[in-house]
Every structure is written in C-alpha cells, then in structure tokens.
Amino acid sequence: MARRHGVDPAEVKEVAGGVANRGFVLGENLFLRVCRPGFEPDLLKETHVVPAARAAGVLTPAMVEYDATHHLIDAPYAVMERIHGTEPTTLPAALAEQLAHLHQLHRAPHLGGLGLVGLGEEGWGDPWRTVEELGERGYVDVGTAGWLSGWFTRLAERIDRSRPKVLIHGDVAAHNLLAGPDGDLRALIDWGDAAWAPRAMEFAKLPLAQVAVLLPDYLRRAQPPESEEELAAGVVWFHLSWAIAKLSAAPWPGQRHWTAPTASRLLSILHFFTTTPPAPWSGLT
C-alpha cells in the first residue's frame, strides 16, 4: 500500500484504537483505514458523505482512494488525506460553525445518493415505551416512570418534530476532532455514523454543559433558524431517552468515551441540572 502511494514502507505506522477500522499513518500526507468485519457499510457510506460534507465547507480529510475488491488487502479500505492534529482537551470554538455548515444539507432528492438512511419515520424514537418497559422489568418504580413520562411530554410540547432532517455526523465527540497546538479545530473525522436525522441528535454525544456553551454560536449560523429553547429541548430529549435506554445494558468497561458506562449519561444529566444552568435549559426539567 505504501509503494502504491509513493511512500517509504518504513513510514507506515499503525495507530492504536479504532472500533470500525484499523488505522495506519502512510508517511506525512496520507492515512489508511482498513475496515474491520461487520463495518463495511459504514466505510462505504463515508465515500458518499465525505465529498458532500467537504462541498458544504466542513473541515474533514479528503477521500483519496476507496477499494472493496479485496485484491490488495483482504478487506475494504480507504486512503484519506492526513490531517496533523491531536484530540482537543477543550471544545474548539470553530465546532459550532462547522456543524452549521454541515446541517445546511437537508434531506432532499439531489442528496439521495449519500448512502444514508433516515432514523425511523421521525427519528425521535418512543421514550414513553422505553419508560414503560423499564417499569415492567423492575428498573424503575411506578412513580418514577410517571415522572419520566411527564418529562418527555413536556419536552415534546416544545419540539417541532416535523422539521426536515439534516445530515448529521452522528458521533461528534473529542475523539473524532483534530485540533492544532493552539486548540483550533482542524478536522472533523470518522463519518461512519452519519445519518439523516433531527439536528438535535448531533449534540447527543457532547456533555450538556458543553452543548449549552456551543448552542448560541451554532444558532447564529444555522439555517433555517430555530429557537434556542426548541433546540435545547430536543437535545435534552435525546440525552434523556438514550440515558434511560442504556439503564438495562450490560457494563462495557475499558471504553474511553464518557457515554460508554451504563449510568454515566444519566448522572451527567443530573449533574448538569444541579449546576443551575442558564435559560432556556433551566426551564426544561
């Protein structure tokens, strides 16, 4: 593979991590991703999504080559432009602008070839049913189940669920961001979870405290416009519904993402609302 792209084989180095793909540095300018079994559709999806995101002005590495023939490597692979950067320790200021660029891509016939599917008829799921099932299985008592169902009902009253779906990255978290030495955002990477979905879902992988900081700048740039209260209600909806859905999951130790432990997201929501968040968040309980 190195010789194919004019790189000294001594400059090939594997990068640790990667659930869907094994990653290899190919010299200074290229990065190789070799698909792990079961994730082939995600890598194929990226070949459609990455060009569309770049055309919308999103900072993401260009796709140089994609091959699913198994002739050279016994797995689909993609060679990407290599962006030099590291995982940021704080939220990059330019992230709001980048997401606003991406979400300008609405689900429409001319974008039908992106290899994406919508997330259900509406994309919002049915958290009331999840609460009911948790009660039936003994994870929550009747009073708590009623309180949770009421919370979702109050959030639903603030959300226009008929809004058009937008193209979301689907896994906006620190491990999928590359930043420079001064913390400036250089790239948003790994598009395997991209989907047509409500824009509020895009903010479900960031802690609510970070979303509260990010949202005002994002909304100044977002098209079509949306109120901060409506979008914040949608964000809380996804955080809460995903948190309770994971209550009955088996523990998943050894993962670096903050949402991996079964109770982390729910406790993060609790922590956020006990820190006296500003409006409109303070009115969303």
C-alpha positions in Angstrom: 0.0 0.0 0.0 2.9 2.4 0.8 4.5 1.7 -2.6 1.2 2.2 -4.3 1.1 5.8 -3.0 4.8 6.6 -3.3 5.5 6.2 0.5 8.6 4.6 2.0 7.2 1.4 3.8 9.3 2.4 6.8 6.9 5.3 7.2 3.9 3.1 7.8 2.8 3.1 11.4 -0.4 1.7 12.9 -2.4 4.0 15.2 -3.9 2.4 18.2 -7.7 2.3 18.7 -10.5 2.4 16.2 -13.6 0.3 16.6 -14.7 0.2 13.0 -11.3 0.4 11.3 -7.7 -0.2 11.8 -5.7 3.0 11.1 -2.3 3.4 9.7 -0.2 6.5 9.0 1.2 6.5 5.5 4.0 9.0 5.7 3.3 12.7 6.2 0.3 13.2 3.9 -1.9 10.1 3.9 -3.8 7.9 6.3 -5.0 4.3 5.7 -8.2 2.9 7.2 -8.8 -0.8 6.9 -12.3 -1.9 7.7 -13.0 -4.4 10.5 -15.5 -7.2 9.8 -19.1 -6.0 10.1 -18.4 -2.3 9.4 -18.2 -2.5 5.6 -21.4 -0.4 5.1 -20.1 2.4 7.3 -16.9 2.8 5.3 -18.8 2.7 2.0 -21.2 5.4 3.4 -18.2 7.6 4.1 -17.2 7.6 0.4 -20.5 9.4 -0.3 -20.7 11.6 2.8 -17.2 13.0 2.9 -17.4 14.7 -0.5 -20.8 16.2 0.3 -19.5 17.5 3.7 -16.4 19.0 2.1 -18.5 20.7 -0.6 -20.6 22.3 2.2 -17.4 23.8 3.7 -16.8 21.2 6.5 -13.2 20.7 7.6 -12.7 16.9 7.0 -9.9 14.9 5.2 -10.4 14.3 1.5 -11.0 10.7 0.3 -8.1 9.7 -1.9 -8.9 6.1 -2.7 -11.5 3.5 -1.8 -11.3 -0.1 -2.7 -13.6 -3.0 -1.8 -12.2 -5.6 -4.2 -10.1 -7.4 -1.6 -7.3 -7.6 -4.3 -4.6 -5.8 -2.3 -5.9 -6.1 1.2 -8.5 -8.7 2.4 -10.9 -6.0 3.5 -12.4 -2.8 2.1 -10.1 0.1 2.8 -9.9 3.9 2.3 -6.9 6.1 1.9 -7.5 9.6 3.3 -5.7 12.9 3.3 -3.7 13.0 6.6 -4.6 16.0 8.8 -2.0 16.7 11.5 -3.6 17.3 14.9 -4.5 15.9 18.3 -7.7 15.2 20.2 -8.7 18.5 21.8 -8.9 18.9 25.6 -11.4 21.7 25.4 -14.3 22.4 23.0 -12.9 24.1 19.8 -14.6 27.4 19.1 -15.0 26.7 15.4 -17.0 23.5 16.0 -20.3 25.5 16.0 -19.5 26.9 12.6 -18.6 23.6 11.2 -21.8 21.9 12.4 -23.9 24.8 11.0 -22.2 24.3 7.6 -23.0 20.5 7.7 -26.6 21.0 8.7 -27.3 23.1 5.7 -27.5 19.8 3.9 -31.2 18.8 4.3 -32.7 15.6 3.1 -33.6 16.2 -0.5 -33.8 14.2 -3.8 -30.5 15.6 -5.1 -28.7 14.2 -2.0 -30.4 10.8 -2.2 -27.1 9.1 -3.3 -25.3 9.6 0.0 -25.8 6.0 1.1 -27.7 7.1 4.2 -30.9 6.0 5.8 -33.2 8.0 8.0 -33.6 7.1 11.6 -37.2 5.9 11.8 -40.2 7.7 10.4 -39.5 10.7 12.6 -36.1 9.9 14.2 -37.2 10.8 17.7 -38.0 7.3 18.9 -40.6 6.4 21.5 -39.2 7.1 25.0 -42.6 6.6 26.6 -42.5 3.0 25.5 -38.9 2.7 26.9 -40.1 4.0 30.3 -43.0 1.6 30.3 -40.7 -1.4 29.6 -38.3 -0.3 32.3 -41.2 -0.3 34.7 -42.4 -3.7 33.6 -38.9 -5.1 34.1 -38.4 -3.6 37.5 -35.7 -1.0 36.7 -37.9 1.9 37.8 -40.9 2.2 40.2 -44.3 3.4 39.1 -43.9 6.9 40.5 -40.5 7.4 38.7 -41.9 6.0 35.5 -44.8 8.5 35.6 -42.4 11.4 36.3 -40.1 10.4 33.4 -43.1 10.1 31.0 -44.3 13.5 32.1 -40.8 15.0 31.4 -40.9 13.7 27.8 -44.4 15.0 27.3 -43.3 18.5 28.4 -40.3 18.3 26.1 -42.4 17.2 23.2 -44.6 20.3 23.6 -41.5 22.4 22.8 -40.3 20.4 19.8 -41.5 20.7 16.2 -40.8 17.1 15.1 -41.9 17.8 11.5 -38.8 19.8 10.8 -36.7 18.5 7.8 -33.9 16.0 8.6 -30.4 17.3 8.2 -27.1 15.5 7.5 -25.5 14.8 10.9 -22.1 13.5 11.6 -23.6 11.3 14.3 -20.6 11.0 16.6 -19.4 14.5 17.5 -17.1 13.9 20.4 -13.5 14.8 21.3 -12.0 11.5 19.8 -13.4 12.5 16.4 -12.0 16.0 16.4 -8.4 17.0 15.4 -7.1 20.3 16.8 -3.8 22.2 16.3 -1.4 23.3 19.1 -3.5 26.3 20.0 -6.7 24.4 20.1 -8.0 25.5 16.7 -10.2 22.9 15.0 -8.5 21.3 12.0 -10.8 18.5 11.1 -13.9 16.5 12.0 -13.2 12.8 11.2 -14.9 9.4 11.1 -18.3 9.6 9.3 -19.4 6.1 9.9 -22.4 7.2 12.0 -23.6 9.9 9.6 -27.4 9.9 9.0 -30.4 11.9 8.1 -31.7 12.9 11.5 -33.1 15.8 13.6 -30.3 18.3 14.2 -30.7 18.0 17.9 -29.4 14.4 17.7 -26.0 15.8 16.6 -25.4 17.2 20.1 -26.2 14.0 22.0 -22.5 12.8 22.2 -21.3 16.0 24.0 -22.0 16.6 27.7 -24.8 19.1 28.2 -22.5 21.6 29.8 -20.6 21.8 26.5 -23.7 21.9 24.4 -25.0 24.9 26.4 -21.8 26.8 25.6 -21.9 25.7 21.9 -25.5 26.3 21.0 -25.8 30.1 20.9 -22.9 30.4 18.4 -24.4 27.5 16.4 -27.8 29.1 16.2 -26.4 32.4 15.0 -25.2 30.5 11.9 -27.9 27.8 11.5 -30.2 27.7 8.5 -33.2 27.6 8.7 -33.4 29.4 12.0 -34.5 27.6 15.1 -35.2 28.9 18.6 -32.7 28.0 21.3 -35.5 26.7 23.6 -36.7 24.3 20.9 -33.3 23.0 20.0 -32.2 22.7 23.7 -35.4 20.7 24.4 -34.6 18.4 21.5 -31.0 17.9 22.9 -32.3 17.1 26.4 -34.8 14.7 24.7 -32.0 12.7 23.1 -29.8 12.8 26.2 -32.5 11.6 28.4 -34.0 9.0 26.1 -30.6 7.5 25.4 -29.7 7.5 29.0 -32.7 5.6 30.2 -32.5 3.2 27.2 -29.0 2.2 28.5 -30.0 1.5 32.1 -30.6 -2.1 31.4 -27.5 -2.6 29.3 -24.6 -4.8 30.4 -21.5 -2.8 31.6 -18.9 -2.1 28.9 -15.6 -1.5 30.7 -12.4 -0.2 29.2 -14.0 2.3 26.8 -12.8 5.9 26.7 -16.0 7.6 25.6 -17.9 9.2 28.6 -21.2 7.7 27.5 -20.0 4.1 27.5 -20.7 3.2 31.2 -24.4 2.4 31.6 -25.1 5.2 34.2 -22.8 7.9 33.0 -25.2 9.8 30.7 -28.0 9.8 33.3 -25.7 11.0 36.0 -24.3 13.7 33.7 -27.8 15.0 33.1 -28.3 15.1 36.9 -25.1 16.9 37.4 -25.9 19.5 34.6 -29.3 20.4 36.1 -27.9 20.7 39.6 -25.4 23.4 38.5 -28.2 25.9 37.8 -27.9 26.1 34.1 -28.9 29.3 32.3 -32.2 29.8 30.4 -33.6 28.1 28.4 -32.1 25.0 30.0 -33.3 25.8 33.4 -36.9 25.6 32.2 -36.6 22.2 30.6 -37.0 19.9 33.6 
